[in-house]
Amino acid sequence: MKDDLKSGAKGDVREPHELIDADLALLGRPLIDVRAPIEFAAGALPGAINLPLMDDDERREVGIRYKRAGQASAVELGNDLVSGDHRESRLIAWEQAIAAAPDSVIYCFRGGMRSKISQQWLAERGYSLPRIRGGWKAMRNRLIEALEAHSQAPLLLVAGLTGCAKTALINSLDAGVDLEGHARHKGSAFGQHPMVGPSQIDFEHGLTLDLMRLPRARVVEDESQRIGRLAIPATFWQSMKAAPCIRVEMPLEWRLEQIRKDYIEDLSTIYHRDYGPHLGEVLFRKQLSGALKRLGKRLGGERLARLLAAQQHAFSASRHNNAQAHDAWLAPLLQEYYDPMYRHQLERHQLEGQSRPTLHVGDWDSCLAVARDWEREHAG
């Protein structure tokens, strides 16, 4: 093993097995996650890149050996599996990452065997990379602690019927936190984003970083606890349940214009951009018709058939740049389904004594003004 170990600059000497404590300040440094891809996909540290020591199949085989024969035998198998060209390709990937970011930090699940082996291999090539004591698990605990601490700050909710541009209002505020943006989902049956959404853990980590950047006050949309397949963390959800709200009320025509933009024009643009005009249009239509069919049990067969027919007619009309044709199914969907459901929830919460304190009810501009006054008052 070489005595002088590189950290990106010649002559920079470090201990080859340097350990550093888990600290959220490390999120400002380049992070190399050497866990298997399946672990990384389930949840990583914000900004980390995945350059695994073992792939998913190798990790599975080593795990089986560990359970049957113990650690020494598992390590021996790991060395056999990740040797020769496999070992060299992983070292090259790490070296390229270090060349691009010399102050990188390495970690595995608990900061133990895999990151230690990776660190040792790099040391033998002349590189000294610190690894995180306790690894991903310890950093995850720090992020959970930060989420719980920052969930106690003053909170304001923005409520209102579907199509009231609540997300746009929130994003107009310094204190705005876009929960649907973090989830990459608009919260309704039609809200699935073309991009794959984050894992539950990555959703929580993104939300935590957003809360940490704000000095004190936060404004979020009045959501149910689940946004698509993701759940708002319990501590933050409890704060939301007790928070005051403002409620946006806008006429149907105004709301339809917002919905056309969000769910028709913008969504179509994304699909066409990512998949090309033909496949993009097929997938765009499939998403909208599939979302409508998922509401079939609640809408009833006759109404579903009527709305699907109007939707198919709108798809044909949209070839002639007539997005307003979608109003023929969007308007009744709002008036006959979403609006009554929202009002029923309000009435139920009032009867059960669970309604939130309402600071203001008004149009979009007046609600924005009230929200700005509130965030100034609570920004201390």
Protein Blocks (a to p, Z undefined) as FASTA:
>chain_A
ZZbdcehighiacdfkbccdddfklmmpccddfbdfklmmnopcehiacddfbdfklmmm
mmmmmmmnojklmmmmmmmmmgcjlmmmmmmmmmmmmmmmmmbccddfkopmmmmmmmmm
mmmnopacdddehijmlmmmmmmmmmmmmmmpccdddeddehilmmmmmmmpfkbccfkl
mnopghiaklpcfbacddfklmmmmmmmmmmmpmkbacdddddfbehjbccdfklmmmmm
mpccddddddfklmmmmmmmmmmmmmmmmmmmmnojklmmmmmmmmmmmmmmmmmmmnop
mlmmmmmmmmmmmmmmmmnopaklmmmmmmmmmmmmmmmmmmmmmmmmmmnopaccdfbg
cdfklmmmmmmmmmmmmmZZ
